């Protein structure tokens, strides 16, 4: 890729485009946005995977979501991938990665509202702070050793979940289902910046934290992943083409509402959830209930 820290933004002329953020550390990105001191090297092109570097340094007026629906092929998500989270769910560690999927319409910008539809309101809304991997090169039957060659970059993410639809037999049936409970529009916020492996390596040693209204709920390292980034990429590509633009959510550590003692503080209308990952910045999203409409 022609960049290290990819952002999408509006410049002083009102032009929307991609750029390589002029920051020495990804942790400084949002401070630069708030202080209006963020600059970027403009990248030519509209496809985040085929951008070309220019010599044009421009001021960032507004930071947009780095990827939107047209850039995302699909979300392939891994469940039960941190040992503490496995224990808090009462499940047994899987022998292989457990995958579910979200559609591209689930994507949301780093600062967008998570819009909870009527059908999911009151259905135990939960957060899951996660490291996400964006595939930049299509492949199939990828070896673990070659896995990072297919990675465009890493981004922080939140796998928002309606636990009632996931786990309650009256809603999910006898076997828990994941996709419907997690696939509503805006239920996959992605952080503000896509960071190259040239900056953060394999992504397997990054500090992850999640806050709700400023209260720390999750605090872990991606070093605790049961299946690491390379293993996940290799597994998901076996017999199945892993396409450019696929976003892989690698799982969440302990500390989700599901694992907290009663009464559980499920996310409410107006709550603000921040997922912060070392070097990748933060996605900061408000939970907002959509106006009531006909439901099942």
Beta strands, then each sheet from edge to edge (+ up, - down):
strand 1: 5-11
strand 2: 16-21
strand 3: 39-44
strand 4: 52-63
strand 5: 75-79
strand 6: 98-102
strand 7: 107-108
strand 8: 114-116
strand 9: 125-126
strand 10: 129-135
strand 11: 151-159
strand 12: 161-162
strand 13: 188-190
strand 14: 194-195
strand 15: 207-212
strand 16: 215-221
strand 17: 247-252
strand 18: 272-277
strand 19: 281-289
sheet 1: 14+ 1- 2+ 3- 4+
sheet 2: 6+ 5- 17- 10+ 11- 13+ 7+
sheet 3: 8+ 19+ 18- 15+ 16-
sheet 4: 9+ 12-
end
